[in-house]
Amino acid sequence: MGRILKSYFFWTYERGSFHYDVMVTLILAFIFITPHVWNFGDHPAAGNFAPNEVVVRADGPDGFTYQIPAEQVGGTASTSFQDRLEQRIEHISGPMTIVRYDTLRDASGKVTAYKVWAHR
């Protein structure tokens, strides 16, 4: 029994032999079964975003919806608000054309983010 365990540990069996097949089967079983049994904690929480993240969702074949936090739409007074939104989106996705945007507010009426619809 000790010799068999030693041979398994040092992987000394020839390819195609019974013991080699057993080892490969055990390895594959470990790879495919453990994620269902063991929670590795590597799945993102759905809809739970940090307040400073830009959320991008597909909206049709060439369209996207962006949710941009209000703090990230800064800029100088010489640029228009839509230009500042375009600059922020361009930084993420490259050149885009804004179709429309909407202001998102919290319960007290404070502006929290902007929802922007854009396409290529």
N, CA, C and O atoms as a GROMACS GRO file, in nm:
protein
  480
    1MET      N    1   0.083  -0.119   0.000
    1MET     CA    2   0.000   0.000   0.000
    1MET      C    3   0.087   0.126   0.000
    1MET      O    4   0.056   0.223  -0.069
    2GLY      N    5   0.195   0.125   0.076
    2GLY     CA    6   0.284   0.240   0.082
    2GLY      C    7   0.352   0.267  -0.051
    2GLY      O    8   0.373   0.382  -0.088
    3ARG      N    9   0.384   0.160  -0.124
    3ARG     CA   10   0.447   0.175  -0.255
    3ARG      C   11   0.351   0.241  -0.355
    3ARG      O   12   0.393   0.324  -0.437
    4ILE      N   13   0.223   0.204  -0.348
    4ILE     CA   14   0.123   0.263  -0.439
    4ILE      C   15   0.107   0.412  -0.410
    4ILE      O   16   0.105   0.493  -0.503
    5LEU      N   17   0.095   0.448  -0.282
    5LEU     CA   18   0.082   0.590  -0.247
    5LEU      C   19   0.205   0.670  -0.289
    5LEU      O   20   0.194   0.783  -0.337
    6LYS      N   21   0.323   0.610  -0.270
    6LYS     CA   22   0.447   0.676  -0.312
    6LYS      C   23   0.449   0.696  -0.463
    6LYS      O   24   0.490   0.801  -0.512
    7SER      N   25   0.403   0.594  -0.537
    7SER     CA   26   0.399   0.605  -0.684
    7SER      C   27   0.298   0.711  -0.728
    7SER      O   28   0.323   0.783  -0.825
    8TYR      N   29   0.184   0.722  -0.658
    8TYR     CA   30   0.086   0.827  -0.689
    8TYR      C   31   0.146   0.964  -0.662
    8TYR      O   32   0.133   1.057  -0.742
    9PHE      N   33   0.212   0.976  -0.547
    9PHE     CA   34   0.268   1.106  -0.507
    9PHE      C   35   0.374   1.154  -0.606
    9PHE      O   36   0.375   1.272  -0.642
   10PHE      N   37   0.461   1.065  -0.650
   10PHE     CA   38   0.568   1.104  -0.742
   10PHE      C   39   0.530   1.087  -0.889
   10PHE      O   40   0.612   1.113  -0.977
   11TRP      N   41   0.403   1.043  -0.917
   11TRP     CA   42   0.349   1.036  -1.053
   11TRP      C   43   0.440   0.950  -1.142
   11TRP      O   44   0.489   0.996  -1.244
   12THR      N   45   0.460   0.827  -1.102
   12THR     CA   46   0.554   0.740  -1.172
   12THR      C   47   0.487   0.644  -1.270
   12THR      O   48   0.556   0.569  -1.340
   13TYR      N   49   0.355   0.646  -1.278
   13TYR     CA   50   0.286   0.551  -1.366
   13TYR      C   51   0.290   0.598  -1.512
   13TYR      O   52   0.292   0.718  -1.539
   14GLU      N   53   0.292   0.503  -1.602
   14GLU     CA   54   0.294   0.533  -1.746
   14GLU      C   55   0.159   0.588  -1.790
   14GLU      O   56   0.054   0.555  -1.734
   15ARG      N   57   0.165   0.672  -1.890
   15ARG     CA   58   0.044   0.729  -1.947
   15ARG      C   59  -0.041   0.616  -2.008
   15ARG      O   60   0.011   0.530  -2.078
   16GLY      N   61  -0.171   0.620  -1.980
   16GLY     CA   62  -0.261   0.518  -2.031
   16GLY      C   63  -0.281   0.401  -1.937
   16GLY      O   64  -0.366   0.315  -1.963
   17SER      N   65  -0.205   0.394  -1.830
   17SER     CA   66  -0.224   0.285  -1.734
   17SER      C   67  -0.344   0.316  -1.644
   17SER      O   68  -0.392   0.429  -1.639
   18PHE      N   69  -0.392   0.215  -1.574
   18PHE     CA   70  -0.507   0.230  -1.486
   18PHE      C   71  -0.481   0.337  -1.380
   18PHE      O   72  -0.566   0.424  -1.358
   19HIS      N   73  -0.367   0.331  -1.314
   19HIS     CA   74  -0.337   0.426  -1.206
   19HIS      C   75  -0.322   0.569  -1.258
   19HIS      O   76  -0.362   0.664  -1.191
   20TYR      N   77  -0.266   0.585  -1.376
   20TYR     CA   78  -0.254   0.717  -1.438
   20TYR      C   79  -0.395   0.774  -1.461
   20TYR      O   80  -0.420   0.891  -1.433
   21ASP      N   81  -0.485   0.690  -1.514
   21ASP     CA   82  -0.622   0.735  -1.539
   21ASP      C   83  -0.694   0.772  -1.410
   21ASP      O   84  -0.771   0.868  -1.407
   22VAL      N   85  -0.668   0.698  -1.304
   22VAL     CA   86  -0.728   0.730  -1.174
   22VAL      C   87  -0.680   0.866  -1.126
   22VAL      O   88  -0.760   0.947  -1.078
   23MET      N   89  -0.550   0.893  -1.137
   23MET     CA   90  -0.496   1.023  -1.093
   23MET      C   91  -0.556   1.138  -1.174
   23MET      O   92  -0.594   1.240  -1.117
   24VAL      N   93  -0.565   1.122  -1.305
   24VAL     CA   94  -0.620   1.228  -1.389
   24VAL      C   95  -0.768   1.250  -1.355
   24VAL      O   96  -0.813   1.364  -1.349
   25THR      N   97  -0.841   1.143  -1.333
   25THR     CA   98  -0.983   1.154  -1.296
   25THR      C   99  -0.999   1.228  -1.163
   25THR      O  100  -1.088   1.311  -1.149
   26LEU      N  101  -0.914   1.198  -1.066
   26LEU     CA  102  -0.921   1.266  -0.936
   26LEU      C  103  -0.890   1.416  -0.951
   26LEU      O  104  -0.954   1.499  -0.887
   27ILE      N  105  -0.793   1.448  -1.032
   27ILE     CA  106  -0.758   1.589  -1.054
   27ILE      C  107  -0.873   1.662  -1.122
   27ILE      O  108  -0.909   1.772  -1.079
   28LEU      N  109  -0.931   1.604  -1.226
   28LEU     CA  110  -1.044   1.667  -1.295
   28LEU      C  111  -1.166   1.681  -1.204
   28LEU      O  112  -1.236   1.782  -1.208
   29ALA      N  113  -1.190   1.578  -1.123
   29ALA     CA  114  -1.302   1.586  -1.028
   29ALA      C  115  -1.280   1.701  -0.930
   29ALA      O  116  -1.374   1.774  -0.898
   30PHE      N  117  -1.158   1.717  -0.883
   30PHE     CA  118  -1.127   1.827  -0.792
   30PHE      C  119  -1.151   1.962  -0.859
   30PHE      O  120  -1.209   2.052  -0.798
   31ILE      N  121  -1.107   1.976  -0.982
   31ILE     CA  122  -1.121   2.104  -1.054
   31ILE      C  123  -1.267   2.140  -1.076
   31ILE      O  124  -1.306   2.255  -1.059
   32PHE      N  125  -1.348   2.042  -1.115
   32PHE     CA  126  -1.486   2.073  -1.152
   32PHE      C  127  -1.586   2.065  -1.037
   32PHE      O  128  -1.693   2.126  -1.046
   33ILE      N  129  -1.555   1.994  -0.932
   33ILE     CA  130  -1.651   1.978  -0.822
   33ILE      C  131  -1.629   2.082  -0.711
   33ILE      O  132  -1.727   2.132  -0.656
   34THR      N  133  -1.505   2.115  -0.677
   34THR     CA  134  -1.482   2.205  -0.564
   34THR      C  135  -1.547   2.342  -0.578
   34THR      O  136  -1.591   2.395  -0.476
   35PRO      N  137  -1.557   2.405  -0.696
   35PRO     CA  138  -1.625   2.534  -0.698
   35PRO      C  139  -1.772   2.527  -0.657
   35PRO      O  140  -1.828   2.627  -0.611
   36HIS      N  141  -1.836   2.411  -0.673
   36HIS     CA  142  -1.975   2.397  -0.634
   36HIS      C  143  -1.989   2.367  -0.485
   36HIS      O  144  -2.093   2.394  -0.426
   37VAL      N  145  -1.886   2.310  -0.426
   37VAL     CA  146  -1.890   2.271  -0.285
   37VAL      C  147  -1.830   2.379  -0.196
   37VAL      O  148  -1.879   2.403  -0.085
   38TRP      N  149  -1.725   2.443  -0.242
   38TRP     CA  150  -1.646   2.536  -0.162
   38TRP      C  151  -1.667   2.677  -0.216
   38TRP      O  152  -1.652   2.700  -0.336
   39ASN      N  153  -1.702   2.771  -0.129
   39ASN     CA  154  -1.721   2.910  -0.170
   39ASN      C  155  -1.586   2.981  -0.162
   39ASN      O  156  -1.535   3.009  -0.054
   40PHE      N  157  -1.529   3.010  -0.279
   40PHE     CA  158  -1.399   3.077  -0.283
   40PHE      C  159  -1.413   3.228  -0.266
   40PHE      O  160  -1.312   3.297  -0.250
   41GLY      N  161  -1.536   3.281  -0.270
   41GLY     CA  162  -1.559   3.423  -0.251
   41GLY      C  163  -1.512   3.508  -0.367
   41GLY      O  164  -1.480   3.625  -0.347
   42ASP      N  165  -1.506   3.452  -0.487
   42ASP     CA  166  -1.454   3.528  -0.600
   42ASP      C  167  -1.563   3.574  -0.697
   42ASP      O  168  -1.532   3.617  -0.808
   43HIS      N  169  -1.689   3.565  -0.658
   43HIS     CA  170  -1.798   3.610  -0.744
   43HIS      C  171  -1.834   3.754  -0.708
   43HIS      O  172  -1.848   3.786  -0.589
   44PRO      N  173  -1.851   3.842  -0.807
   44PRO     CA  174  -1.889   3.979  -0.776
   44PRO      C  175  -2.032   3.985  -0.725
   44PRO      O  176  -2.118   3.908  -0.769
   45ALA      N  177  -2.057   4.075  -0.636
   45ALA     CA  178  -2.192   4.094  -0.585
   45ALA      C  179  -2.274   4.169  -0.689
   45ALA      O  180  -2.233   4.274  -0.737
   46ALA      N  181  -2.388   4.116  -0.725
   46ALA     CA  182  -2.471   4.175  -0.830
   46ALA      C  183  -2.532   4.306  -0.782
   46ALA      O  184  -2.595   4.312  -0.676
   47GLY      N  185  -2.513   4.411  -0.859
   47GLY     CA  186  -2.573   4.540  -0.830
   47GLY      C  187  -2.512   4.613  -0.712
   47GLY      O  188  -2.565   4.716  -0.670
   48ASN      N  189  -2.405   4.565  -0.656
   48ASN     CA  190  -2.343   4.626  -0.540
   48ASN      C  191  -2.215   4.695  -0.584
   48ASN      O  192  -2.106   4.637  -0.575
   49PHE      N  193  -2.227   4.819  -0.632
   49PHE     CA  194  -2.113   4.891  -0.686
   49PHE      C  195  -2.067   4.998  -0.589
   49PHE      O  196  -2.145   5.051  -0.511
   50ALA      N  197  -1.940   5.027  -0.594
   50ALA     CA  198  -1.886   5.137  -0.514
   50ALA      C  199  -1.940   5.268  -0.570
   50ALA      O  200  -1.963   5.277  -0.690
   51PRO      N  201  -1.961   5.368  -0.487
   51PRO     CA  202  -2.021   5.492  -0.535
   51PRO      C  203  -1.935   5.570  -0.634
   51PRO      O  204  -1.986   5.661  -0.700
   52ASN      N  205  -1.807   5.538  -0.649
   52ASN     CA  206  -1.722   5.612  -0.741
   52ASN      C  207  -1.695   5.536  -0.870
   52ASN      O  208  -1.610   5.579  -0.949
   53GLU      N  209  -1.764   5.424  -0.894
   53GLU     CA  210  -1.743   5.347  -1.015
   53GLU      C  211  -1.839   5.389  -1.125
   53GLU      O  212  -1.954   5.423  -1.099
   54VAL      N  213  -1.790   5.387  -1.248
   54VAL     CA  214  -1.876   5.410  -1.363
   54VAL      C  215  -1.929   5.274  -1.405
   54VAL      O  216  -1.853   5.181  -1.428
   55VAL      N  217  -2.061   5.264  -1.415
   55VAL     CA  218  -2.126   5.139  -1.454
   55VAL      C  219  -2.161   5.149  -1.602
   55VAL      O  220  -2.227   5.244  -1.644
   56VAL      N  221  -2.115   5.050  -1.682
   56VAL     CA  222  -2.140   5.049  -1.826
   56VAL      C  223  -2.221   4.924  -1.859
   56VAL      O  224  -2.186   4.813  -1.819
   57ARG      N  225  -2.331   4.944  -1.932
   57ARG     CA  226  -2.413   4.831  -1.976
   57ARG      C  227  -2.439   4.844  -2.125
   57ARG      O  228  -2.454   4.954  -2.177
   58ALA      N  229  -2.444   4.729  -2.193
   58ALA     CA  230  -2.475   4.728  -2.337
   58ALA      C  231  -2.622   4.765  -2.356
   58ALA      O  232  -2.708   4.725  -2.278
   59ASP      N  233  -2.648   4.841  -2.462
   59ASP     CA  234  -2.784   4.884  -2.493
   59ASP      C  235  -2.802   4.875  -2.645
   59ASP      O  236  -2.798   4.976  -2.714
   60GLY      N  237  -2.820   4.755  -2.695
   60GLY     CA  238  -2.831   4.735  -2.839
   60GLY      C  239  -2.696   4.702  -2.899
   60GLY      O  240  -2.598   4.685  -2.827
   61PRO      N  241  -2.690   4.691  -3.034
   61PRO     CA  242  -2.566   4.648  -3.099
   61PRO      C  243  -2.450   4.747  -3.085
   61PRO      O  244  -2.337   4.704  -3.064
   62ASP      N  245  -2.475   4.875  -3.095
   62ASP     CA  246  -2.368   4.974  -3.084
   62ASP      C  247  -2.391   5.074  -2.972
   62ASP      O  248  -2.319   5.174  -2.962
   63GLY      N  249  -2.490   5.050  -2.889
   63GLY     CA  250  -2.525   5.145  -2.785
   63GLY      C  251  -2.482   5.098  -2.647
   63GLY      O  252  -2.470   4.979  -2.620
   64PHE      N  253  -2.460   5.196  -2.560
   64PHE     CA  254  -2.422   5.168  -2.422
   64PHE      C  255  -2.493   5.265  -2.330
   64PHE      O  256  -2.527   5.376  -2.370
   65THR      N  257  -2.515   5.222  -2.206
   65THR     CA  258  -2.569   5.308  -2.102
   65THR      C  259  -2.462   5.322  -1.995
   65THR      O  260  -2.407   5.222  -1.948
   66TYR      N  261  -2.434   5.443  -1.958
   66TYR     CA  262  -2.331   5.472  -1.856
   66TYR      C  263  -2.399   5.534  -1.736
   66TYR      O  264  -2.486   5.619  -1.750
   67GLN      N  265  -2.359   5.492  -1.618
   67GLN     CA  266  -2.401   5.558  -1.495
   67GLN      C  267  -2.275   5.616  -1.433
   67GLN      O  268  -2.192   5.544  -1.378
   68ILE      N  269  -2.263   5.747  -1.442
   68ILE     CA  270  -2.142   5.817  -1.400
   68ILE      C  271  -2.170   5.893  -1.270
   68ILE      O  272  -2.262   5.974  -1.267
   69PRO      N  273  -2.093   5.869  -1.164
   69PRO     CA  274  -2.111   5.944  -1.040
   69PRO      C  275  -2.091   6.094  -1.063
   69PRO      O  276  -2.007   6.135  -1.143
   70ALA      N  277  -2.167   6.175  -0.993
   70ALA     CA  278  -2.163   6.320  -1.012
   70ALA      C  279  -2.025   6.377  -0.985
   70ALA      O  280  -1.986   6.475  -1.049
   71GLU      N  281  -1.950   6.318  -0.892
   71GLU     CA  282  -1.818   6.370  -0.858
   71GLU      C  283  -1.720   6.357  -0.974
   71GLU      O  284  -1.620   6.429  -0.979
   72GLN      N  285  -1.746   6.265  -1.066
   72GLN     CA  286  -1.653   6.240  -1.176
   72GLN      C  287  -1.678   6.329  -1.298
   72GLN      O  288  -1.602   6.323  -1.395
   73VAL      N  289  -1.781   6.408  -1.294
   73VAL     CA  290  -1.810   6.495  -1.408
   73VAL      C  291  -1.764   6.636  -1.373
   73VAL      O  292  -1.844   6.729  -1.362
   74GLY      N  293  -1.634   6.648  -1.355
   74GLY     CA  294  -1.576   6.778  -1.326
   74GLY      C  295  -1.526   6.841  -1.454
   74GLY      O  296  -1.546   6.787  -1.562
   75GLY      N  297  -1.462   6.951  -1.442
   75GLY     CA  298  -1.407   7.017  -1.559
   75GLY      C  299  -1.406   7.167  -1.539
   75GLY      O  300  -1.439   7.217  -1.432
   76THR      N  301  -1.368   7.237  -1.643
   76THR     CA  302  -1.362   7.382  -1.635
   76THR      C  303  -1.495   7.441  -1.680
   76THR      O  304  -1.574   7.375  -1.748
   77ALA      N  305  -1.518   7.562  -1.642
   77ALA     CA  306  -1.643   7.629  -1.678
   77ALA      C  307  -1.649   7.658  -1.828
   77ALA      O  308  -1.757   7.684  -1.882
   78SER      N  309  -1.535   7.655  -1.896
   78SER     CA  310  -1.533   7.686  -2.038
   78SER      C  311  -1.588   7.571  -2.124
   78SER      O  312  -1.624   7.592  -2.239
   79THR      N  313  -1.594   7.449  -2.068
   79THR     CA  314  -1.649   7.337  -2.144
   79THR      C  315  -1.793   7.312  -2.102
   79THR      O  316  -1.828   7.327  -1.985
   80SER      N  317  -1.876   7.273  -2.198
   80SER     CA  318  -2.017   7.248  -2.167
   80SER      C  319  -2.030   7.118  -2.088
   80SER      O  320  -1.939   7.036  -2.084
   81PHE      N  321  -2.146   7.103  -2.025
   81PHE     CA  322  -2.169   6.984  -1.944
   81PHE      C  323  -2.166   6.859  -2.030
   81PHE      O  324  -2.108   6.758  -1.989
   82GLN      N  325  -2.226   6.863  -2.148
   82GLN     CA  326  -2.226   6.746  -2.236
   82GLN      C  327  -2.085   6.712  -2.282
   82GLN      O  328  -2.052   6.594  -2.297
   83ASP      N  329  -2.001   6.812  -2.305
   83ASP     CA  330  -1.862   6.786  -2.343
   83ASP      C  331  -1.787   6.716  -2.229
   83ASP      O  332  -1.705   6.628  -2.254
   84ARG      N  333  -1.816   6.756  -2.103
   84ARG     CA  334  -1.752   6.690  -1.990
   84ARG      C  335  -1.796   6.544  -1.978
   84ARG      O  336  -1.716   6.457  -1.945
   85LEU      N  337  -1.926   6.518  -2.005
   85LEU     CA  338  -1.974   6.379  -2.005
   85LEU      C  339  -1.905   6.300  -2.116
   85LEU      O  340  -1.862   6.187  -2.094
   86GLU      N  341  -1.894   6.359  -2.236
   86GLU     CA  342  -1.828   6.291  -2.348
   86GLU      C  343  -1.682   6.261  -2.315
   86GLU      O  344  -1.632   6.154  -2.349
   87GLN      N  345  -1.613   6.353  -2.250
   87GLN     CA  346  -1.473   6.331  -2.213
   87GLN      C  347  -1.461   6.213  -2.116
   87GLN      O  348  -1.370   6.131  -2.128
   88ARG      N  349  -1.553   6.206  -2.020
   88ARG     CA  350  -1.550   6.097  -1.922
   88ARG      C  351  -1.576   5.962  -1.990
   88ARG      O  352  -1.509   5.864  -1.961
   89ILE      N  353  -1.674   5.959  -2.081
   89ILE     CA  354  -1.706   5.836  -2.153
   89ILE      C  355  -1.593   5.798  -2.247
   89ILE      O  356  -1.558   5.680  -2.258
   90GLU      N  357  -1.535   5.896  -2.315
   90GLU     CA  358  -1.425   5.869  -2.409
   90GLU      C  359  -1.305   5.810  -2.335
   90GLU      O  360  -1.233   5.727  -2.391
   91HIS      N  361  -1.285   5.851  -2.212
   91HIS     CA  362  -1.176   5.797  -2.132
   91HIS      C  363  -1.196   5.647  -2.108
   91HIS      O  364  -1.098   5.573  -2.094
   92ILE      N  365  -1.321   5.601  -2.103
   92ILE     CA  366  -1.352   5.461  -2.076
   92ILE      C  367  -1.364   5.380  -2.204
   92ILE      O  368  -1.304   5.273  -2.215
   93SER      N  369  -1.441   5.430  -2.302
   93SER     CA  370  -1.478   5.350  -2.419
   93SER      C  371  -1.430   5.403  -2.552
   93SER      O  372  -1.459   5.343  -2.656
   94GLY      N  373  -1.358   5.510  -2.552
   94GLY     CA  374  -1.318   5.568  -2.680
   94GLY      C  375  -1.425   5.663  -2.730
   94GLY      O  376  -1.519   5.696  -2.657
   95PRO      N  377  -1.412   5.708  -2.856
   95PRO     CA  378  -1.508   5.806  -2.910
   95PRO      C  379  -1.651   5.753  -2.912
   95PRO      O  380  -1.678   5.646  -2.967
   96MET      N  381  -1.742   5.827  -2.851
   96MET     CA  382  -1.883   5.792  -2.846
   96MET      C  383  -1.966   5.918  -2.871
   96MET      O  384  -1.918   6.030  -2.849
   97THR      N  385  -2.089   5.900  -2.916
   97THR     CA  386  -2.181   6.011  -2.936
   97THR      C  387  -2.293   5.997  -2.834
   97THR      O  388  -2.359   5.893  -2.826
   98ILE      N  389  -2.316   6.102  -2.756
   98ILE     CA  390  -2.420   6.099  -2.654
   98ILE      C  391  -2.555   6.122  -2.721
   98ILE      O  392  -2.573   6.219  -2.795
   99VAL      N  393  -2.649   6.032  -2.693
   99VAL     CA  394  -2.785   6.045  -2.744
   99VAL      C  395  -2.866   6.131  -2.649
   99VAL      O  396  -2.933   6.226  -2.690
  100ARG      N  397  -2.860   6.098  -2.520
  100ARG     CA  398  -2.928   6.177  -2.416
  100ARG      C  399  -2.868   6.141  -2.282
  100ARG      O  400  -2.793   6.044  -2.269
  101TYR      N  401  -2.902   6.220  -2.182
  101TYR     CA  402  -2.859   6.190  -2.046
  101TYR      C  403  -2.966   6.232  -1.949
  101TYR      O  404  -3.051   6.315  -1.980
  102ASP      N  405  -2.963   6.173  -1.831
  102ASP     CA  406  -3.062   6.200  -1.728
  102ASP      C  407  -2.989   6.216  -1.595
  102ASP      O  408  -2.885   6.155  -1.573
  103THR      N  409  -3.043   6.299  -1.509
  103THR     CA  410  -2.984   6.323  -1.377
  103THR      C  411  -3.047   6.229  -1.275
  103THR      O  412  -3.170   6.219  -1.268
  104LEU      N  413  -2.966   6.160  -1.197
  104LEU     CA  414  -3.015   6.072  -1.091
  104LEU      C  415  -2.995   6.141  -0.957
  104LEU      O  416  -2.888   6.194  -0.928
  105ARG      N  417  -3.100   6.139  -0.875
  105ARG     CA  418  -3.096   6.208  -0.744
  105ARG      C  419  -3.130   6.110  -0.633
  105ARG      O  420  -3.199   6.010  -0.655
  106ASP      N  421  -3.081   6.139  -0.513
  106ASP     CA  422  -3.116   6.057  -0.398
  106ASP      C  423  -3.248   6.108  -0.338
  106ASP      O  424  -3.311   6.196  -0.396
  107ALA      N  425  -3.289   6.053  -0.225
  107ALA     CA  426  -3.417   6.088  -0.164
  107ALA      C  427  -3.426   6.235  -0.123
  107ALA      O  428  -3.534   6.293  -0.120
  108SER      N  429  -3.313   6.296  -0.091
  108SER     CA  430  -3.313   6.436  -0.049
  108SER      C  431  -3.304   6.533  -0.167
  108SER      O  432  -3.310   6.654  -0.148
  109GLY      N  433  -3.290   6.480  -0.288
  109GLY     CA  434  -3.284   6.566  -0.406
  109GLY      C  435  -3.143   6.600  -0.451
  109GLY      O  436  -3.125   6.671  -0.550
  110LYS      N  437  -3.042   6.549  -0.382
  110LYS     CA  438  -2.903   6.575  -0.419
  110LYS      C  439  -2.867   6.492  -0.542
  110LYS      O  440  -2.904   6.375  -0.550
  111VAL      N  441  -2.797   6.552  -0.637
  111VAL     CA  442  -2.754   6.482  -0.758
  111VAL      C  443  -2.646   6.382  -0.720
  111VAL      O  444  -2.543   6.419  -0.663
  112THR      N  445  -2.670   6.253  -0.751
  112THR     CA  446  -2.574   6.149  -0.718
  112THR      C  447  -2.499   6.098  -0.840
  112THR      O  448  -2.382   6.063  -0.832
  113ALA      N  449  -2.568   6.095  -0.954
  113ALA     CA  450  -2.506   6.040  -1.074
  113ALA      C  451  -2.581   6.089  -1.198
  113ALA      O  452  -2.686   6.152  -1.189
  114TYR      N  453  -2.523   6.056  -1.313
  114TYR     CA  454  -2.586   6.086  -1.441
  114TYR      C  455  -2.594   5.958  -1.522
  114TYR      O  456  -2.496   5.884  -1.531
  115LYS      N  457  -2.711   5.933  -1.579
  115LYS     CA  458  -2.729   5.818  -1.666
  115LYS      C  459  -2.721   5.870  -1.809
  115LYS      O  460  -2.795   5.960  -1.849
  116VAL      N  461  -2.628   5.811  -1.885
  116VAL     CA  462  -2.599   5.861  -2.020
  116VAL      C  463  -2.619   5.748  -2.121
  116VAL      O  464  -2.567   5.637  -2.103
  117TRP      N  465  -2.694   5.776  -2.227
  117TRP     CA  466  -2.712   5.682  -2.338
  117TRP      C  467  -2.623   5.730  -2.451
  117TRP      O  468  -2.632   5.846  -2.492
  118ALA      N  469  -2.538   5.642  -2.502
  118ALA     CA  470  -2.443   5.680  -2.608
  118ALA      C  471  -2.428   5.565  -2.708
  118ALA      O  472  -2.461   5.450  -2.678
  119HIS      N  473  -2.376   5.599  -2.824
  119HIS     CA  474  -2.351   5.496  -2.926
  119HIS      C  475  -2.225   5.532  -3.002
  119HIS      O  476  -2.177   5.645  -2.995
  120ARG      N  477  -2.173   5.434  -3.077
  120ARG     CA  478  -2.053   5.455  -3.158
  120ARG      C  479  -2.089   5.520  -3.289
  120ARG      O  480  -2.002   5.546  -3.371
   0.00000   0.00000   0.00000
